[in-house]
Amino acid sequence: LVTLDKSDHEAQFQYRDHFLSPTEFEWQSQNQTTKAGQAGISIADHQARDITVHLFVRAKARTAEGRGAPFYYLGPVDFRWWDGDKPITVQWVLKAAVPQQLWKEFGVPAP
């Protein structure tokens, strides 16, 4: 579950989650996550461990009326690459492209 706009979070929790293209998503783990830890290993080896990772995204945490904003289900993703520790920056590949009607809301760059 990813909320893209983290401007209301404290600096240490403003993870840089964003789309690189309609089929690529870059996500940052929580600050305590390491590549060698169980969570890190599960990220990189999710396919070998028979773990399906699903991506749910929303632009903002709240609607204009102050309610919790809904998440959009964008389907399963596969691990491509990672860098760093505490947090880990991970690139995911979506199996299906983000629908074009969501590109502006989610800041998806056009191919």
The first five atom37 places (N, CA, C, CB, O) and aatype in JSON, in Angstrom:
{
  "aatype": [10, 19, 16, 10, 3, 11, 15, 3, 8, 6, 0, 5, 13, 5, 18, 1, 3, 8, 13, 10, 15, 14, 16, 6, 13, 6, 17, 5, 15, 5, 2, 5, 16, 16, 11, 0, 7, 5, 0, 7, 9, 15, 9, 0, 3, 8, 5, 0, 1, 3, 9, 16, 19, 8, 10, 13, 19, 1, 0, 11, 0, 1, 16, 0, 6, 7, 1, 7, 0, 14, 13, 18, 18, 10, 7, 14, 19, 3, 13, 1, 17, 17, 3, 7, 3, 11, 14, 9, 16, 19, 5, 17, 19, 10, 11, 0, 0, 19, 14, 5, 5, 10, 17, 11, 6, 13, 7, 19, 14, 0, 14],
  "atom_mask": [
    [1, 1, 1, 1, 1],
    [1, 1, 1, 1, 1],
    [1, 1, 1, 1, 1],
    [1, 1, 1, 1, 1],
    [1, 1, 1, 1, 1],
    [1, 1, 1, 1, 1],
    [1, 1, 1, 1, 1],
    [1, 1, 1, 1, 1],
    [1, 1, 1, 1, 1],
    [1, 1, 1, 1, 1],
    [1, 1, 1, 1, 1],
    [1, 1, 1, 1, 1],
    [1, 1, 1, 1, 1],
    [1, 1, 1, 1, 1],
    [1, 1, 1, 1, 1],
    [1, 1, 1, 1, 1],
    [1, 1, 1, 1, 1],
    [1, 1, 1, 1, 1],
    [1, 1, 1, 1, 1],
    [1, 1, 1, 1, 1],
    [1, 1, 1, 1, 1],
    [1, 1, 1, 1, 1],
    [1, 1, 1, 1, 1],
    [1, 1, 1, 1, 1],
    [1, 1, 1, 1, 1],
    [1, 1, 1, 1, 1],
    [1, 1, 1, 1, 1],
    [1, 1, 1, 1, 1],
    [1, 1, 1, 1, 1],
    [1, 1, 1, 1, 1],
    [1, 1, 1, 1, 1],
    [1, 1, 1, 1, 1],
    [1, 1, 1, 1, 1],
    [1, 1, 1, 1, 1],
    [1, 1, 1, 1, 1],
    [1, 1, 1, 1, 1],
    [1, 1, 1, 0, 1],
    [1, 1, 1, 1, 1],
    [1, 1, 1, 1, 1],
    [1, 1, 1, 0, 1],
    [1, 1, 1, 1, 1],
    [1, 1, 1, 1, 1],
    [1, 1, 1, 1, 1],
    [1, 1, 1, 1, 1],
    [1, 1, 1, 1, 1],
    [1, 1, 1, 1, 1],
    [1, 1, 1, 1, 1],
    [1, 1, 1, 1, 1],
    [1, 1, 1, 1, 1],
    [1, 1, 1, 1, 1],
    [1, 1, 1, 1, 1],
    [1, 1, 1, 1, 1],
    [1, 1, 1, 1, 1],
    [1, 1, 1, 1, 1],
    [1, 1, 1, 1, 1],
    [1, 1, 1, 1, 1],
    [1, 1, 1, 1, 1],
    [1, 1, 1, 1, 1],
    [1, 1, 1, 1, 1],
    [1, 1, 1, 1, 1],
    [1, 1, 1, 1, 1],
    [1, 1, 1, 1, 1],
    [1, 1, 1, 1, 1],
    [1, 1, 1, 1, 1],
    [1, 1, 1, 1, 1],
    [1, 1, 1, 0, 1],
    [1, 1, 1, 1, 1],
    [1, 1, 1, 0, 1],
    [1, 1, 1, 1, 1],
    [1, 1, 1, 1, 1],
    [1, 1, 1, 1, 1],
    [1, 1, 1, 1, 1],
    [1, 1, 1, 1, 1],
    [1, 1, 1, 1, 1],
    [1, 1, 1, 0, 1],
    [1, 1, 1, 1, 1],
    [1, 1, 1, 1, 1],
    [1, 1, 1, 1, 1],
    [1, 1, 1, 1, 1],
    [1, 1, 1, 1, 1],
    [1, 1, 1, 1, 1],
    [1, 1, 1, 1, 1],
    [1, 1, 1, 1, 1],
    [1, 1, 1, 0, 1],
    [1, 1, 1, 1, 1],
    [1, 1, 1, 1, 1],
    [1, 1, 1, 1, 1],
    [1, 1, 1, 1, 1],
    [1, 1, 1, 1, 1],
    [1, 1, 1, 1, 1],
    [1, 1, 1, 1, 1],
    [1, 1, 1, 1, 1],
    [1, 1, 1, 1, 1],
    [1, 1, 1, 1, 1],
    [1, 1, 1, 1, 1],
    [1, 1, 1, 1, 1],
    [1, 1, 1, 1, 1],
    [1, 1, 1, 1, 1],
    [1, 1, 1, 1, 1],
    [1, 1, 1, 1, 1],
    [1, 1, 1, 1, 1],
    [1, 1, 1, 1, 1],
    [1, 1, 1, 1, 1],
    [1, 1, 1, 1, 1],
    [1, 1, 1, 1, 1],
    [1, 1, 1, 1, 1],
    [1, 1, 1, 0, 1],
    [1, 1, 1, 1, 1],
    [1, 1, 1, 1, 1],
    [1, 1, 1, 1, 1],
    [1, 1, 1, 1, 1]
  ],
  "atom_positions": [
    [[0.86, -1.18, 0.0], [0.0, 0.0, 0.0], [0.9, 1.23, 0.0], [-0.97, 0.0, 1.23], [1.69, 1.42, 0.92]],
    [[0.77, 2.06, -1.02], [1.65, 3.21, -1.17], [0.82, 4.48, -1.33], [2.6, 3.03, -2.37], [-0.07, 4.55, -2.18]],
    [[1.13, 5.49, -0.5], [0.59, 6.84, -0.68], [1.72, 7.67, -1.27], [0.04, 7.45, 0.68], [2.77, 7.79, -0.65]],
    [[1.51, 8.24, -2.44], [2.59, 8.95, -3.13], [2.94, 10.28, -2.47], [2.2, 9.18, -4.57], [4.12, 10.59, -2.31]],
    [[1.95, 11.07, -2.1], [2.19, 12.39, -1.5], [2.44, 12.22, 0.0], [0.99, 13.36, -1.75], [1.53, 11.9, 0.76]],
    [[3.67, 12.44, 0.39], [4.05, 12.3, 1.81], [4.45, 13.64, 2.41], [5.19, 11.3, 1.96], [5.18, 13.69, 3.39]],
    [[3.97, 14.74, 1.82], [4.38, 16.07, 2.26], [3.97, 16.37, 3.7], [3.77, 17.11, 1.35], [4.56, 17.25, 4.33]],
    [[2.98, 15.64, 4.24], [2.57, 15.88, 5.63], [3.31, 14.96, 6.61], [1.07, 15.67, 5.77], [3.03, 14.99, 7.81]],
    [[4.24, 14.15, 6.13], [5.02, 13.27, 6.99], [6.29, 13.97, 7.48], [5.38, 11.97, 6.25], [6.77, 14.91, 6.85]],
    [[6.82, 13.5, 8.59], [8.11, 13.98, 9.05], [9.17, 13.61, 8.02], [8.47, 13.37, 10.45], [9.0, 12.66, 7.26]],
    [[10.27, 14.37, 7.98], [11.29, 14.2, 6.95], [11.8, 12.76, 6.84], [12.46, 15.11, 7.23], [12.01, 12.27, 5.73]],
    [[11.99, 12.08, 7.95], [12.53, 10.72, 7.9], [11.54, 9.7, 7.35], [12.97, 10.29, 9.28], [11.92, 8.56, 7.07]],
    [[10.28, 10.1, 7.2], [9.26, 9.18, 6.67], [8.76, 9.62, 5.29], [8.09, 9.09, 7.64], [7.73, 9.12, 4.82]],
    [[9.46, 10.53, 4.64], [9.06, 10.97, 3.3], [9.78, 10.1, 2.27], [9.39, 12.48, 3.08], [10.67, 10.56, 1.55]],
    [[9.37, 8.85, 2.21], [9.96, 7.91, 1.27], [9.7, 8.36, -0.16], [9.41, 6.48, 1.5], [8.63, 8.89, -0.47]],
    [[10.68, 8.14, -1.01], [10.59, 8.58, -2.41], [9.98, 7.47, -3.27], [11.99, 9.0, -2.96], [10.71, 6.72, -3.92]],
    [[8.69, 7.37, -3.25], [7.96, 6.38, -4.04], [7.41, 7.09, -5.27], [6.82, 5.7, -3.21], [6.71, 8.1, -5.15]],
    [[7.71, 6.57, -6.46], [7.24, 7.23, -7.68], [7.33, 6.29, -8.88], [8.06, 8.51, -7.95], [8.04, 5.28, -8.85]],
    [[6.6, 6.64, -9.92], [6.62, 5.88, -11.16], [7.75, 6.38, -12.05], [5.27, 5.99, -11.89], [7.97, 7.59, -12.19]],
    [[8.47, 5.44, -12.64], [9.51, 5.76, -13.61], [8.95, 5.72, -15.03], [10.7, 4.78, -13.47], [9.46, 6.37, -15.94]],
    [[7.89, 4.94, -15.19], [7.2, 4.78, -16.47], [5.86, 4.12, -16.16], [8.05, 3.93, -17.51], [5.59, 3.81, -15.0]],
    [[5.01, 3.89, -17.15], [3.74, 3.21, -16.89], [3.89, 1.77, -16.38], [2.91, 3.21, -18.14], [2.94, 1.19, -15.87]],
    [[5.08, 1.19, -16.53], [5.29, -0.19, -16.09], [6.43, -0.35, -15.08], [5.58, -1.06, -17.28], [6.82, -1.47, -14.77]],
    [[6.95, 0.76, -14.56], [8.06, 0.7, -13.6], [7.76, 1.6, -12.4], [9.4, 1.12, -14.27], [7.34, 2.75, -12.55]],
    [[7.97, 1.06, -11.21], [7.7, 1.8, -9.98], [8.92, 1.71, -9.08], [6.44, 1.25, -9.27], [9.47, 0.63, -8.86]],
    [[9.34, 2.85, -8.54], [10.45, 2.87, -7.59], [9.88, 3.16, -6.2], [11.53, 3.94, -7.99], [9.14, 4.13, -6.0]],
    [[10.25, 2.32, -5.27], [9.67, 2.33, -3.92], [10.79, 2.26, -2.89], [8.67, 1.16, -3.74], [11.81, 1.62, -3.12]],
    [[10.59, 2.92, -1.75], [11.55, 2.82, -0.66], [10.92, 2.11, 0.52], [12.05, 4.22, -0.24], [9.78, 2.37, 0.9]],
    [[11.7, 1.2, 1.08], [11.25, 0.45, 2.26], [11.26, 1.34, 3.49], [12.15, -0.78, 2.49], [11.68, 2.5, 3.43]],
    [[10.81, 0.79, 4.59], [10.91, 1.51, 5.86], [12.38, 1.68, 6.23], [10.13, 0.75, 6.98], [13.24, 0.93, 5.76]],
    [[12.66, 2.65, 7.08], [14.04, 3.02, 7.42], [14.85, 1.91, 8.08], [14.02, 4.19, 8.32], [16.08, 1.92, 7.98]],
    [[14.22, 0.97, 8.74], [14.97, -0.09, 9.42], [15.24, -1.31, 8.53], [14.23, -0.52, 10.65], [15.94, -2.22, 8.96]],
    [[14.7, -1.34, 7.32], [14.82, -2.51, 6.45], [16.21, -2.6, 5.82], [13.75, -2.47, 5.37], [16.72, -1.63, 5.27]],
    [[16.8, -3.79, 5.91], [18.11, -4.05, 5.31], [17.98, -5.18, 4.29], [19.17, -4.4, 6.39], [17.05, -5.99, 4.36]],
    [[18.91, -5.23, 3.36], [18.91, -6.3, 2.36], [19.12, -7.66, 2.99], [20.0, -6.05, 1.32], [18.57, -8.66, 2.52]],
    [[19.9, -7.71, 4.06], [20.22, -8.99, 4.7], [19.13, -9.47, 5.66], [21.53, -8.87, 5.44], [19.14, -10.63, 6.05]],
    [[18.2, -8.6, 6.03], [17.14, -8.98, 6.95], [16.05, -9.79, 6.24], [0.0, 0.0, 0.0], [16.03, -9.88, 5.02]],
    [[15.16, -10.38, 7.03], [14.09, -11.21, 6.46], [13.22, -10.44, 5.46], [13.22, -11.78, 7.58], [12.88, -10.97, 4.41]],
    [[12.86, -9.21, 5.79], [12.03, -8.42, 4.87], [12.78, -8.15, 3.57], [11.61, -7.1, 5.53], [12.19, -8.26, 2.49]],
    [[14.05, -7.81, 3.66], [14.85, -7.56, 2.47], [15.0, -8.79, 1.6], [0.0, 0.0, 0.0], [14.87, -8.72, 0.38]],
    [[15.28, -9.91, 2.23], [15.41, -11.17, 1.49], [14.1, -11.52, 0.8], [15.85, -12.31, 2.42], [14.1, -11.98, -0.34]],
    [[13.0, -11.31, 1.49], [11.69, -11.6, 0.9], [11.39, -10.71, -0.3], [10.59, -11.44, 1.95], [10.7, -11.13, -1.23]],
    [[11.9, -9.48, -0.29], [11.7, -8.57, -1.42], [12.43, -9.11, -2.65], [12.21, -7.14, -1.07], [11.81, -9.32, -3.7]],
    [[13.71, -9.33, -2.52], [14.51, -9.75, -3.68], [14.18, -11.15, -4.16], [15.98, -9.68, -3.35], [14.21, -11.43, -5.36]],
    [[13.85, -12.04, -3.23], [13.6, -13.45, -3.57], [12.12, -13.8, -3.57], [14.33, -14.34, -2.59], [11.76, -14.97, -3.4]],
    [[11.26, -12.81, -3.76], [9.82, -13.08, -3.63], [9.35, -14.16, -4.59], [9.03, -11.81, -3.89], [8.5, -14.98, -4.21]],
    [[9.86, -14.2, -5.8], [9.41, -15.22, -6.75], [9.87, -16.61, -6.33], [9.92, -14.9, -8.18], [9.1, -17.57, -6.37]],
    [[11.14, -16.73, -5.92], [11.67, -18.03, -5.49], [10.95, -18.53, -4.24], [13.17, -17.94, -5.23], [10.84, -19.74, -4.03]],
    [[10.48, -17.61, -3.42], [9.76, -17.96, -2.19], [8.26, -18.1, -2.42], [10.03, -16.92, -1.11], [7.5, -18.3, -1.47]],
    [[7.84, -17.99, -3.66], [6.43, -18.1, -4.04], [5.57, -17.03, -3.34], [5.91, -19.5, -3.71], [4.46, -17.31, -2.88]],
    [[6.11, -15.81, -3.27], [5.4, -14.66, -2.7], [5.01, -13.74, -3.86], [6.28, -13.9, -1.63], [5.88, -13.28, -4.61]],
    [[3.73, -13.47, -4.0], [3.27, -12.52, -5.01], [3.16, -11.15, -4.35], [1.9, -12.97, -5.65], [2.47, -11.0, -3.34]],
    [[3.83, -10.16, -4.92], [3.78, -8.8, -4.42], [2.75, -8.04, -5.24], [5.19, -8.1, -4.47], [2.82, -8.03, -6.47]],
    [[1.8, -7.4, -4.58], [0.73, -6.64, -5.23], [0.92, -5.16, -4.93], [-0.67, -7.13, -4.76], [1.29, -4.8, -3.81]],
    [[0.66, -4.31, -5.91], [0.83, -2.87, -5.74], [-0.52, -2.18, -5.66], [1.67, -2.3, -6.9], [-1.34, -2.26, -6.58]],
    [[-0.74, -1.48, -4.55], [-1.91, -0.63, -4.33], [-1.38, 0.78, -4.14], [-2.78, -1.12, -3.09], [-0.49, 1.0, -3.31]],
    [[-1.93, 1.75, -4.88], [-1.41, 3.12, -4.85], [-2.55, 4.12, -4.74], [-0.57, 3.41, -6.11], [-3.63, 3.92, -5.28]],
    [[-2.28, 5.19, -4.02], [-3.16, 6.36, -4.0], [-2.27, 7.59, -4.05], [-4.11, 6.38, -2.73], [-1.13, 7.56, -3.58]],
    [[-2.78, 8.67, -4.59], [-2.0, 9.9, -4.71], [-1.84, 10.58, -3.36], [-2.65, 10.86, -5.72], [-0.74, 10.96, -2.97]],
    [[-2.95, 10.74, -2.64], [-2.96, 11.43, -1.35], [-3.65, 10.57, -0.3], [-3.66, 12.81, -1.47], [-4.43, 9.69, -0.64]],
    [[-3.36, 10.83, 0.95], [-3.94, 10.05, 2.04], [-5.41, 10.36, 2.26], [-3.18, 10.29, 3.32], [-6.17, 9.48, 2.68]],
    [[-5.83, 11.6, 1.99], [-7.2, 12.03, 2.28], [-7.85, 12.63, 1.04], [-7.22, 13.04, 3.43], [-7.18, 13.21, 0.18]],
    [[-9.16, 12.49, 0.98], [-9.94, 13.15, -0.08], [-10.14, 14.61, 0.31], [-11.31, 12.43, -0.3], [-9.79, 15.02, 1.42]],
    [[-10.71, 15.4, -0.59], [-11.01, 16.81, -0.3], [-11.97, 16.94, 0.87], [-11.6, 17.49, -1.53], [-11.96, 17.96, 1.56]],
    [[-12.8, 15.92, 1.11], [-13.76, 15.93, 2.22], [-13.13, 15.46, 3.53], [-14.95, 15.05, 1.88], [-13.8, 15.45, 4.56]],
    [[-11.87, 15.07, 3.51], [-11.19, 14.64, 4.72], [-11.26, 13.15, 5.01], [0.0, 0.0, 0.0], [-10.74, 12.69, 6.02]],
    [[-11.88, 12.4, 4.13], [-11.95, 10.94, 4.31], [-10.67, 10.29, 3.8], [-13.18, 10.36, 3.58], [-9.92, 10.89, 3.03]],
    [[-10.44, 9.07, 4.24], [-9.31, 8.32, 3.72], [-9.5, 8.06, 2.23], [0.0, 0.0, 0.0], [-10.55, 7.58, 1.81]],
    [[-8.5, 8.39, 1.45], [-8.59, 8.2, 0.0], [-8.48, 6.72, -0.34], [-7.49, 9.01, -0.73], [-7.76, 5.98, 0.33]],
    [[-9.17, 6.29, -1.37], [-9.09, 4.88, -1.77], [-7.77, 4.58, -2.47], [-10.27, 4.52, -2.69], [-7.14, 5.46, -3.06]],
    [[-7.37, 3.32, -2.39], [-6.2, 2.85, -3.13], [-6.67, 2.26, -4.45], [-5.4, 1.8, -2.3], [-7.77, 1.71, -4.54]],
    [[-5.84, 2.37, -5.46], [-6.09, 1.71, -6.75], [-5.2, 0.47, -6.8], [-5.79, 2.68, -7.96], [-4.01, 0.53, -6.52]],
    [[-5.8, -0.63, -7.17], [-5.04, -1.86, -7.32], [-4.41, -1.87, -8.71], [-5.94, -3.11, -7.11], [-5.12, -1.8, -9.71]],
    [[-3.09, -1.96, -8.76], [-2.38, -1.93, -10.03], [-1.8, -3.29, -10.4], [-1.28, -0.91, -9.98], [-1.07, -3.42, -11.39]],
    [[-2.11, -4.3, -9.61], [-1.72, -5.66, -9.97], [-0.41, -6.11, -9.36], [0.0, 0.0, 0.0], [0.19, -5.41, -8.55]],
    [[0.02, -7.29, -9.77], [1.27, -7.84, -9.25], [2.48, -7.16, -9.88], [1.33, -9.34, -9.5], [2.43, -6.66, -11.0]],
    [[3.57, -7.15, -9.12], [4.84, -6.58, -9.6], [5.96, -7.58, -9.36], [5.15, -5.23, -8.88], [5.86, -8.46, -8.51]],
    [[7.03, -7.42, -10.14], [8.22, -8.25, -9.98], [9.42, -7.4, -9.65], [8.48, -9.07, -11.26], [9.57, -6.28, -10.15]],
    [[10.28, -7.93, -8.81], [11.52, -7.27, -8.42], [12.44, -7.13, -9.63], [12.23, -8.05, -7.28], [12.61, -8.08, -10.4]],
    [[13.04, -5.94, -9.78], [14.03, -5.73, -10.84], [15.4, -5.43, -10.26], [13.59, -4.58, -11.76], [16.4, -6.01, -10.7]],
    [[15.46, -4.53, -9.27], [16.75, -3.98, -8.84], [16.58, -3.34, -7.48], [17.28, -2.95, -9.87], [15.48, -2.93, -7.11]],
    [[17.65, -3.26, -6.73], [17.6, -2.52, -5.48], [18.92, -1.86, -5.18], [17.21, -3.43, -4.33], [19.94, -2.19, -5.78]],
    [[18.9, -0.9, -4.24], [20.09, -0.16, -3.85], [19.9, 0.32, -2.42], [20.37, 1.03, -4.83], [18.79, 0.64, -2.0]],
    [[20.99, 0.38, -1.68], [20.98, 0.96, -0.35], [20.47, 0.02, 0.73], [0.0, 0.0, 0.0], [20.1, -1.12, 0.48]],
    [[20.47, 0.54, 1.93], [20.0, -0.13, 3.13], [19.46, 0.95, 4.07], [21.13, -0.97, 3.82], [20.0, 2.05, 4.14]],
    [[18.4, 0.61, 4.77], [17.83, 1.5, 5.8], [17.55, 2.91, 5.27], [18.77, 1.58, 6.98], [18.11, 3.84, 5.86]],
    [[16.78, 3.16, 4.28], [15.88, 2.25, 3.57], [16.54, 1.65, 2.33], [14.61, 2.99, 3.17], [17.62, 2.07, 1.9]],
    [[15.87, 0.67, 1.77], [16.25, 0.08, 0.5], [15.4, 0.74, -0.58], [16.07, -1.5, 0.5], [14.18, 0.87, -0.42]],
    [[16.02, 1.14, -1.67], [15.29, 1.63, -2.83], [15.12, 0.46, -3.78], [16.03, 2.84, -3.52], [16.1, -0.18, -4.17]],
    [[13.88, 0.17, -4.15], [13.56, -1.0, -4.97], [12.85, -0.55, -6.24], [12.68, -2.01, -4.19], [11.96, 0.29, -6.21]],
    [[13.26, -1.13, -7.36], [12.53, -0.93, -8.61], [11.7, -2.17, -8.87], [13.49, -0.63, -9.8], [12.2, -3.29, -8.87]],
    [[10.41, -1.94, -9.1], [9.46, -3.0, -9.4], [8.98, -2.85, -10.84], [8.25, -2.98, -8.42], [8.89, -1.73, -11.36]],
    [[8.68, -3.96, -11.48], [8.11, -3.96, -12.83], [6.66, -4.44, -12.71], [8.94, -4.88, -13.81], [6.39, -5.52, -12.2]],
    [[5.75, -3.61, -13.2], [4.33, -3.98, -13.2], [4.07, -4.94, -14.34], [3.42, -2.72, -13.31], [4.62, -4.78, -15.43]],
    [[3.23, -5.92, -14.11], [2.89, -6.88, -15.16], [1.93, -6.26, -16.17], [2.28, -8.14, -14.56], [1.88, -6.69, -17.32]],
    [[1.17, -5.26, -15.75], [0.27, -4.51, -16.63], [0.51, -3.02, -16.4], [-1.23, -4.89, -16.37], [0.68, -2.59, -15.26]],
    [[0.51, -2.26, -17.46], [0.77, -0.82, -17.36], [-0.32, -0.11, -16.55], [0.86, -0.2, -18.75], [-1.47, -0.53, -16.53]],
    [[0.08, 0.97, -15.9], [-0.88, 1.83, -15.19], [-1.86, 2.38, -16.24], [-0.15, 3.0, -14.41], [-1.43, 2.88, -17.28]],
    [[-3.16, 2.29, -15.98], [-4.13, 2.85, -16.94], [-3.85, 4.33, -17.2], [-5.57, 2.66, -16.43], [-3.58, 5.09, -16.27]],
    [[-3.92, 4.72, -18.45], [-3.56, 6.09, -18.84], [-4.38, 7.15, -18.09], [-3.76, 6.27, -20.34], [-3.87, 8.24, -17.85]],
    [[-5.62, 6.85, -17.72], [-6.43, 7.84, -17.0], [-5.88, 8.15, -15.61], [-7.87, 7.35, -16.89], [-6.31, 9.13, -15.0]],
    [[-4.95, 7.34, -15.1], [-4.34, 7.59, -13.78], [-2.96, 8.25, -13.87], [-4.23, 6.28, -13.02], [-2.39, 8.61, -12.84]],
    [[-2.43, 8.41, -15.06], [-1.08, 8.93, -15.21], [-0.9, 10.29, -14.56], [-0.71, 9.01, -16.66], [0.05, 10.5, -13.81]],
    [[-1.8, 11.21, -14.82], [-1.66, 12.58, -14.27], [-1.76, 12.54, -12.74], [-2.76, 13.52, -14.86], [-0.93, 13.14, -12.06]],
    [[-2.76, 11.85, -12.21], [-2.95, 11.77, -10.76], [-1.74, 11.17, -10.05], [-4.2, 10.94, -10.45], [-1.37, 11.61, -8.96]],
    [[-1.12, 10.17, -10.67], [0.01, 9.47, -10.04], [1.37, 9.97, -10.51], [-0.09, 8.0, -10.31], [2.4, 9.46, -10.06]],
    [[1.41, 10.96, -11.4], [2.67, 11.48, -11.88], [3.45, 10.49, -12.72], [0.0, 0.0, 0.0], [4.68, 10.45, -12.66]],
    [[2.74, 9.69, -13.49], [3.39, 8.68, -14.33], [3.93, 9.36, -15.6], [2.39, 7.52, -14.7], [3.17, 9.97, -16.34]],
    [[5.25, 9.24, -15.84], [5.77, 9.84, -17.07], [5.31, 9.07, -18.3], [7.3, 9.89, -17.04], [5.23, 7.84, -18.28]],
    [[5.02, 9.78, -19.35], [4.62, 9.13, -20.62], [5.83, 8.42, -21.21], [4.03, 10.18, -21.64], [6.96, 8.89, -21.07]],
    [[5.59, 7.3, -21.86], [6.71, 6.56, -22.46], [7.35, 7.3, -23.62], [6.25, 5.2, -22.94], [8.3, 6.81, -24.22]]
  ]
}
